Amino acid sequence: MDACQSGKVVNEQVGRSMTAAGVESWGESAVETLLSPGDDLLAESLAQEVRIEEFLAEGTQGEVYRAEMNGRQVAVKWYKPEWIRIDPQLRERLKGTSVREPPSPRYLWPEAIVVSSERPGFGYVMPYRGPRFRDFDYVINEQLKVSLRTLATAFLQTAEDYELLHAPGLCYVDVSAGNIAVDPTTGEVRICDCDNVDVNGNGKHSVISGTDGFMAPEIVQMLDYPNRQSDLWSLAVLIFWAFVKNHPLLGRKEYECQVFTPKDQLRLLGPEALFIFDPDNPSNRPVTGYNIGALTYWPIYPEFMRELFMRAFTSGIRNPQGGRVYEGEWRDAMAQLRDSIITCPHCGAENFYDGDFPHWCWQCRTELVPPRRIVLPNASVVMEDGAALYPYHVDPTRHFDSSAPVALVVRHPQRRDLLGLENRTQAAWRVILPDQKELTVPPGGCVGLNPQVLIAFGSNMAEIV
């Protein structure tokens, strides 16, 4: 059973019930849509006309369209009449969200409520996502293959984005694979469906409780309502599922169900929630031949990653208010994970440098040699083709500024076996060679990755080892 596909959970005054899942692209379809190309809408608070151009997708709450506003390509979500009835506070919540600045540019944040003079109802206008971004559902379901470097980049950004959302006292309510999109090449993300965002503590008024499979055990059991702590649980589930290719709570106990029913799901994700790698209770361990992803991928990650997962799904179950992993911890871990990647020269599998050698590739068992690294005051980065240094690597005052690389590992144009570090800044580097000779590397220039070479990044010195 793929819990990711089971759908959202609606928190109504009369109880909670399952609804249809996520967003599906219809493509060419004879089904009548709520709006049509050429329809004109009004963005109320902006007093601007919005013209519908193309139907994109349908979800539980409404339909999404590509549109044009003031010469700019945007997207419009238009709500189904039944959803407006289910969520009577929707308009007021949207109005409150749209007057706030988005936490980061990666949020597809509501800009204004849109209405039509031709038909009842309303929707909202937001930035257009664009075709290069793909729903994370495809990653979770392994329909879209992305590198571990891409995943680490995506979750570094995602953790930072949720931290920025939570800092002023908001919660997302519905963190799930269907509400995040990723560029599979770069790892850049977009946070979608921001119309559920609410003030932390307002969860009892929320219609949405989350997406099936991502909800915290206390939400599944209706012991609490969505809040920042349940967002943290959902983020941990998403990260685990993406990296380990298995839901963190579905192991032997799921396998032993002759037919995995919705009742079983509620039981195993709620009152009987147990991490598949719980150190004190082995009764829900992954099953050989069934939980293939968990058994394959869990051992390949460095100890710091496994420790975070262990805490997220052990004390994080028992102590929702104090036991969960915070966004900054995930961000630190993703940066460290990305900096430690070693690619196997034989099969191309991504491995991780943790200082423990000899080390064998997890996929083909080829023995790996210790990689060339650059050691900075606050990090150690494996120098592989395509690896990068960001502002936060070389300047502690720019904590997790990964806006653009300041240095990039590149291959020599003639000698493809040689790697160099290219200066991507606007300032020259001072380089000290092992014989104490000094060089100046101008912007766009390269320095060879030779041991004992020192590079000055401002007042911070780094050494290649």
C-alpha positions as CSV (number, residue, x, y, z in Angstrom):
1,M,0.0,0.0,0.0
2,D,1.4,3.4,-1.0
3,A,0.2,5.8,1.7
4,C,1.4,8.7,-0.3
5,Q,-1.5,8.1,-2.7
6,S,-4.2,7.7,-0.1
7,G,-5.3,11.3,0.0
8,K,-5.8,14.3,2.3
9,V,-7.6,14.1,5.6
10,V,-10.3,16.6,6.1
11,N,-10.9,18.0,9.6
12,E,-14.6,18.9,9.7
13,Q,-16.7,20.0,12.7
14,V,-18.5,16.6,12.5
15,G,-15.3,14.5,12.2
16,R,-12.6,13.6,9.8
17,S,-12.9,11.7,6.5
18,M,-10.7,10.8,3.6
19,T,-10.9,12.7,0.3
20,A,-9.2,12.1,-3.0
21,A,-5.5,12.5,-3.3
22,G,-3.2,15.3,-4.5
23,V,-3.1,16.9,-7.9
24,E,-3.5,15.1,-11.2
25,S,-2.7,16.5,-14.5
26,W,-5.5,15.8,-16.9
27,G,-3.8,16.9,-20.1
28,E,-6.3,16.6,-23.0
29,S,-9.7,16.0,-21.4
30,A,-13.4,16.3,-22.3
31,V,-14.3,17.0,-18.6
32,E,-15.8,20.4,-18.2
33,T,-13.6,22.8,-16.1
34,L,-14.6,25.6,-13.8
35,L,-12.9,28.3,-15.9
36,S,-12.1,28.5,-19.6
37,P,-9.2,30.1,-21.6
38,G,-10.0,33.8,-22.1
39,D,-11.9,34.2,-18.9
40,D,-11.2,37.5,-17.2
41,L,-10.8,37.7,-13.4
42,L,-10.1,40.5,-11.0
43,A,-7.3,40.4,-8.5
44,E,-9.2,42.2,-5.8
45,S,-6.5,43.8,-3.6
46,L,-4.2,44.5,-6.6
47,A,-7.0,45.9,-8.8
48,Q,-5.5,44.1,-11.7
49,E,-7.1,42.0,-14.4
50,V,-6.1,38.3,-14.7
51,R,-6.7,36.4,-17.9
52,I,-7.0,32.6,-17.9
53,E,-4.8,31.0,-20.5
54,E,-4.6,27.2,-19.9
55,F,-6.0,24.5,-17.5
56,L,-3.1,22.8,-15.7
57,A,-4.4,20.4,-13.0
58,E,-7.2,19.4,-10.6
59,G,-7.0,18.7,-6.9
60,T,-9.2,18.1,-4.0
61,Q,-9.9,21.7,-3.4
62,G,-10.0,23.2,-6.9
63,E,-8.4,23.6,-10.3
64,V,-5.2,25.3,-11.2
65,Y,-4.7,27.4,-14.4
66,R,-1.9,29.2,-16.1
67,A,-2.8,32.9,-16.5
68,E,-1.5,36.3,-17.3
69,M,-1.5,39.4,-15.0
70,N,0.0,42.7,-15.9
71,G,2.2,41.1,-18.6
72,R,3.5,38.5,-16.2
73,Q,2.8,34.7,-16.3
74,V,1.0,33.6,-13.1
75,A,-1.1,30.7,-11.8
76,V,-4.6,30.8,-10.5
77,K,-6.3,28.3,-8.2
78,W,-10.0,28.4,-8.5
79,Y,-12.0,26.6,-5.8
80,K,-14.8,24.1,-6.3
81,P,-18.2,25.3,-4.9
82,E,-18.3,22.3,-2.5
83,W,-14.9,23.2,-1.1
84,I,-16.0,26.7,-0.3
85,R,-18.9,25.3,1.6
86,I,-16.6,22.8,3.5
87,D,-14.1,25.6,4.4
88,P,-16.2,28.7,5.4
89,Q,-13.1,30.5,6.7
90,L,-11.1,30.0,3.5
91,R,-11.6,33.5,2.1
92,E,-10.7,35.2,5.4
93,R,-7.6,33.0,5.8
94,L,-6.5,33.6,2.2
95,K,-6.9,37.4,2.7
96,G,-4.7,37.2,5.8
97,T,-2.0,35.2,4.0
98,S,-1.9,37.3,0.9
99,V,-1.1,40.5,2.8
100,R,2.0,38.9,4.4
101,E,5.3,38.8,2.6
102,P,6.2,35.3,1.5
103,P,8.7,33.6,3.9
104,S,11.1,33.1,0.9
105,P,10.9,33.5,-2.9
106,R,10.5,29.7,-3.2
107,Y,6.9,29.9,-1.8
108,L,4.1,30.0,-4.4
109,W,2.5,32.5,-2.1
110,P,-1.1,33.8,-2.6
111,E,-0.8,37.3,-4.0
112,A,-4.5,38.3,-4.0
113,I,-8.0,36.8,-4.1
114,V,-9.5,36.6,-7.6
115,V,-13.1,36.9,-8.5
116,S,-15.2,36.8,-11.7
117,S,-18.1,39.0,-12.7
118,E,-19.4,36.1,-14.8
119,R,-19.6,33.3,-12.2
120,P,-19.8,32.8,-8.4
121,G,-16.9,31.7,-6.3
122,F,-13.3,32.8,-6.0
123,G,-9.7,31.7,-6.1
124,Y,-6.3,33.2,-5.7
125,V,-3.4,34.2,-7.9
126,M,0.2,33.1,-7.2
127,P,3.6,32.8,-9.0
128,Y,3.7,30.4,-11.8
129,R,5.7,27.3,-11.0
130,G,6.9,26.4,-14.5
131,P,7.5,23.0,-16.1
132,R,11.0,22.5,-14.8
133,F,9.6,21.7,-11.4
134,R,8.2,18.3,-10.7
135,D,6.0,17.2,-7.8
136,F,7.9,15.3,-5.1
137,D,5.3,12.6,-5.3
138,Y,7.3,11.3,-8.3
139,V,10.5,11.1,-6.2
140,I,8.8,9.3,-3.4
141,N,7.2,6.8,-5.8
142,E,10.5,6.4,-7.6
143,Q,9.0,7.5,-10.9
144,L,11.6,10.3,-11.0
145,K,15.2,9.5,-10.3
146,V,17.3,12.3,-8.7
147,S,20.8,12.2,-7.3
148,L,21.4,12.2,-3.6
149,R,23.2,15.5,-4.1
150,T,20.0,16.9,-5.6
151,L,18.0,15.5,-2.7
152,A,20.3,17.0,-0.1
153,T,20.1,20.4,-1.9
154,A,16.3,20.2,-2.1
155,F,15.9,19.4,1.6
156,L,18.5,22.0,2.7
157,Q,16.2,24.6,1.0
158,T,13.0,23.0,2.2
159,A,14.1,22.9,5.8
160,E,15.2,26.6,5.6
161,D,11.9,27.5,4.0
162,Y,9.8,25.9,6.7
163,E,12.0,27.5,9.4
164,L,11.3,30.9,7.8
165,L,7.6,30.1,7.8
166,H,7.5,29.0,11.4
167,A,9.6,31.8,12.8
168,P,6.8,34.4,12.7
169,G,4.3,32.0,14.3
170,L,2.8,30.3,11.2
171,C,2.3,26.6,10.4
172,Y,2.0,25.0,7.0
173,V,-0.6,22.3,8.1
174,D,-0.1,20.0,5.2
175,V,3.6,19.2,4.6
176,S,3.7,16.3,2.1
177,A,5.3,15.1,-1.1
178,G,2.4,16.5,-3.2
179,N,2.9,20.0,-1.9
180,I,6.6,20.4,-2.7
181,A,8.1,20.6,-6.2
182,V,11.7,20.1,-7.2
183,D,13.9,20.8,-10.2
184,P,15.4,17.3,-10.6
185,T,18.7,18.8,-12.1
186,T,19.5,21.5,-9.5
187,G,17.5,20.6,-6.4
188,E,15.8,24.0,-6.3
189,V,12.4,23.7,-4.8
190,R,9.0,25.4,-4.8
191,I,6.5,25.2,-1.9
192,C,3.0,24.9,-3.3
193,D,-0.6,25.0,-2.0
194,C,0.1,27.7,0.5
195,D,-3.7,28.4,1.0
196,N,-3.7,26.1,4.0
197,V,-1.0,28.1,5.9
198,D,-2.4,29.4,9.2
199,V,-1.3,31.0,12.5
200,N,0.2,28.3,14.7
201,G,-2.4,27.3,17.3
202,N,-5.4,27.8,14.9
203,G,-5.4,24.2,13.9
204,K,-8.7,23.4,15.5
205,H,-10.3,25.7,12.9
206,S,-8.5,24.1,10.0
207,V,-10.4,22.0,7.5
208,I,-7.3,20.1,6.4
209,S,-5.5,18.0,8.9
210,G,-2.8,16.8,6.5
211,T,-2.1,14.2,3.9
212,D,-2.4,10.5,4.6
213,G,0.9,8.9,5.5
214,F,2.5,12.2,6.5
215,M,0.4,13.1,9.5
216,A,1.9,12.9,13.0
217,P,0.6,10.1,15.2
218,E,-1.2,12.6,17.5
219,I,-3.0,14.1,14.5
220,V,-4.0,10.6,13.2
221,Q,-5.4,9.8,16.7
222,M,-7.2,13.2,16.8
223,L,-5.4,14.0,20.1
224,D,-4.2,17.4,18.6
225,Y,-4.7,19.7,15.7
226,P,-2.1,20.7,13.1
227,N,0.7,22.9,14.4
228,R,4.4,23.5,14.0
229,Q,5.3,20.2,15.8
230,S,3.1,18.2,13.4
231,D,4.8,20.1,10.5
232,L,8.2,18.9,11.9
233,W,6.9,15.3,11.9
234,S,5.7,15.5,8.3
235,L,9.0,17.1,7.2
236,A,10.9,14.2,8.8
237,V,8.7,11.6,7.1
238,L,9.2,13.3,3.8
239,I,13.0,13.3,4.2
240,F,13.2,9.7,5.3
241,W,10.9,8.5,2.6
242,A,12.9,10.3,-0.1
243,F,16.3,9.0,1.1
244,V,15.4,5.6,2.4
245,K,12.6,4.7,-0.1
246,N,10.3,3.4,2.7
247,H,7.7,4.9,5.1
248,P,9.4,5.1,8.5
249,L,6.5,3.3,10.3
250,L,5.7,0.6,7.8
251,G,7.7,-2.6,8.2
252,R,6.9,-6.0,9.5
253,K,3.6,-4.9,11.1
254,E,2.3,-3.8,7.7
255,Y,3.7,-7.0,6.1
256,E,1.9,-9.2,8.6
257,C,-1.5,-7.7,7.6
258,Q,-3.1,-10.1,5.2
259,V,-5.0,-7.2,3.6
260,F,-3.7,-3.7,4.6
261,T,-6.9,-1.9,5.3
262,P,-7.6,1.8,6.2
263,K,-8.2,0.6,9.7
264,D,-4.7,-1.0,9.7
265,Q,-3.2,2.1,8.4
266,L,-4.7,4.3,11.1
267,R,-3.6,1.8,13.7
268,L,0.1,1.6,12.5
269,L,0.4,5.3,11.9
270,G,-1.4,6.3,15.1
271,P,-1.7,4.5,18.4
272,E,0.8,1.7,17.4
273,A,3.3,3.9,15.6
274,L,6.7,2.3,15.8
275,F,9.9,3.2,13.9
276,I,11.1,0.4,11.6
277,F,14.6,0.8,13.1
278,D,13.6,1.4,16.7
279,P,16.6,0.3,18.8
280,D,14.5,-1.0,21.7
281,N,11.7,-2.8,19.9
282,P,12.5,-4.9,16.8
283,S,8.9,-6.0,16.1
284,N,8.5,-3.7,13.1
285,R,11.8,-4.2,11.4
286,P,12.0,-4.1,7.6
287,V,11.2,-7.5,5.9
288,T,13.7,-9.0,3.4
289,G,12.2,-9.0,-0.1
290,Y,9.4,-6.6,1.0
291,N,11.0,-3.4,2.4
292,I,13.8,-3.4,-0.1
293,G,14.5,0.3,0.0
294,A,14.8,0.4,3.8
295,L,17.2,-2.5,3.9
296,T,19.3,-1.2,0.9
297,Y,19.5,2.5,1.8
298,W,19.5,2.8,5.6
299,P,23.1,1.5,6.0
300,I,24.6,3.8,3.4
301,Y,24.1,7.1,5.2
302,P,26.5,8.5,7.7
303,E,25.9,8.1,11.4
304,F,24.7,11.7,11.9
305,M,21.8,11.1,9.5
306,R,20.8,7.9,11.1
307,E,20.9,9.5,14.6
308,L,18.5,12.3,13.4
309,F,16.1,9.8,11.9
310,M,16.3,7.7,15.1
311,R,15.4,10.7,17.2
312,A,12.6,11.9,14.8
313,F,10.8,8.6,15.0
314,T,11.4,7.5,18.6
315,S,11.3,10.4,21.0
316,G,9.5,12.3,18.2
317,I,6.6,9.8,18.7
318,R,6.6,9.8,22.4
319,N,7.2,13.5,23.0
320,P,5.8,15.6,20.1
321,Q,6.5,18.9,21.9
322,G,10.1,18.3,22.6
323,G,11.4,15.3,20.8
324,R,11.2,16.2,17.2
325,V,14.0,17.3,14.9
326,Y,14.0,21.0,14.1
327,E,14.4,22.6,10.7
328,G,17.9,24.0,11.5
329,E,19.1,20.5,12.4
330,W,17.9,19.1,9.1
331,R,19.5,22.0,7.2
332,D,22.8,21.4,8.9
333,A,22.6,17.7,8.1
334,M,21.7,18.3,4.5
335,A,24.7,20.6,4.1
336,Q,27.0,18.1,5.7
337,L,25.6,15.2,3.7
338,R,26.0,17.1,0.4
339,D,29.6,18.0,1.3
340,S,30.5,14.4,2.0
341,I,29.4,12.7,-1.3
342,I,31.9,10.5,-3.1
343,T,31.0,9.0,-6.4
344,C,32.1,5.4,-7.0
345,P,34.5,5.5,-10.1
346,H,33.3,2.0,-11.1
347,C,29.5,2.1,-10.9
348,G,28.7,5.8,-10.3
349,A,26.8,5.2,-7.1
350,E,26.9,8.1,-4.6
351,N,28.6,7.2,-1.3
352,F,29.5,9.3,1.7
353,Y,32.9,10.2,3.3
354,D,32.8,9.9,7.1
355,G,36.5,9.4,7.7
356,D,36.1,5.6,8.0
357,F,38.4,3.9,5.6
358,P,38.9,1.4,4.0
359,H,35.4,1.9,2.6
360,W,33.6,-0.1,0.0
361,C,30.9,1.2,-2.4
362,W,27.5,0.1,-1.1
363,Q,26.3,-0.8,-4.6
364,C,29.2,-2.6,-6.4
365,R,31.5,-3.3,-3.4
366,T,34.5,-1.6,-5.1
367,E,37.0,-0.3,-2.6
368,L,37.0,3.5,-2.5
369,V,40.1,5.6,-1.9
370,P,40.0,8.6,0.5
371,P,38.8,11.6,-1.5
372,R,40.5,14.9,-2.0
373,R,38.9,17.4,0.4
374,I,39.1,21.1,1.2
375,V,39.0,21.8,4.9
376,L,37.5,25.1,6.0
377,P,37.0,26.5,9.5
378,N,33.4,25.3,9.7
379,A,33.3,22.5,7.1
380,S,35.1,19.7,5.2
381,V,34.0,19.4,1.5
382,V,34.8,16.5,-0.8
383,M,36.3,17.9,-4.0
384,E,34.4,16.0,-6.7
385,D,33.5,17.1,-10.2
386,G,30.5,19.4,-9.8
387,A,31.0,20.0,-6.0
388,A,30.7,23.6,-4.9
389,L,31.6,26.0,-2.2
390,Y,28.9,28.5,-1.2
391,P,29.0,31.8,0.7
392,Y,28.3,30.0,4.0
393,H,31.3,27.8,3.6
394,V,33.8,30.6,3.3
395,D,32.1,33.3,5.4
396,P,30.6,32.3,8.8
397,T,28.5,35.5,8.8
398,R,26.5,34.3,5.8
399,H,25.0,31.3,7.5
400,F,23.5,28.9,4.9
401,D,23.6,31.5,2.1
402,S,23.7,29.1,-0.9
403,S,22.5,31.7,-3.4
404,A,25.3,31.1,-5.8
405,P,28.6,29.1,-5.7
406,V,31.7,31.0,-4.8
407,A,33.9,28.1,-6.1
408,L,33.2,25.1,-8.3
409,V,35.1,21.9,-8.9
410,V,35.7,21.6,-12.7
411,R,37.7,19.3,-15.0
412,H,40.8,20.5,-16.9
413,P,39.7,21.2,-20.5
414,Q,42.6,19.0,-21.9
415,R,43.4,16.7,-19.0
416,R,40.0,15.3,-18.0
417,D,41.6,13.3,-15.2
418,L,42.7,16.6,-13.5
419,L,40.3,18.6,-11.3
420,G,40.6,22.3,-10.3
421,L,38.7,24.7,-8.1
422,E,37.3,27.6,-10.2
423,N,37.0,31.1,-8.7
424,R,33.3,32.1,-9.1
425,T,33.7,35.4,-7.1
426,Q,34.4,38.9,-8.3
427,A,37.6,39.0,-6.2
428,A,41.1,37.4,-6.6
429,W,42.1,34.6,-4.3
430,R,45.5,34.4,-2.6
431,V,46.9,30.9,-2.9
432,I,49.9,29.5,-1.0
433,L,51.6,26.5,-2.5
434,P,53.3,23.7,-0.4
435,D,56.7,25.4,-1.1
436,Q,55.3,28.6,0.3
437,K,55.2,30.4,-3.1
438,E,52.1,32.6,-3.5
439,L,49.8,32.9,-6.4
440,T,46.9,35.1,-7.3
441,V,43.9,33.4,-8.9
442,P,41.6,35.9,-10.6
443,P,37.9,35.6,-11.1
444,G,37.3,32.7,-13.5
445,G,40.7,31.3,-12.8
446,C,41.4,27.8,-11.4
447,V,43.8,26.3,-8.8
448,G,44.8,22.7,-9.0
449,L,43.5,20.4,-6.2
450,N,46.9,19.4,-4.8
451,P,47.5,18.5,-1.2
452,Q,48.7,21.2,1.2
453,V,47.6,24.0,-1.0
454,L,46.2,26.9,1.1
455,I,43.5,29.3,-0.2
456,A,42.6,32.5,1.5
457,F,38.8,33.4,1.4
458,G,39.0,36.8,3.0
459,S,40.4,36.3,6.5
460,N,39.5,32.5,6.4
461,M,42.1,30.1,5.3
462,A,41.2,26.7,3.7
463,E,43.5,23.8,3.0
464,I,43.3,21.1,0.4
465,V,44.1,17.7,1.9
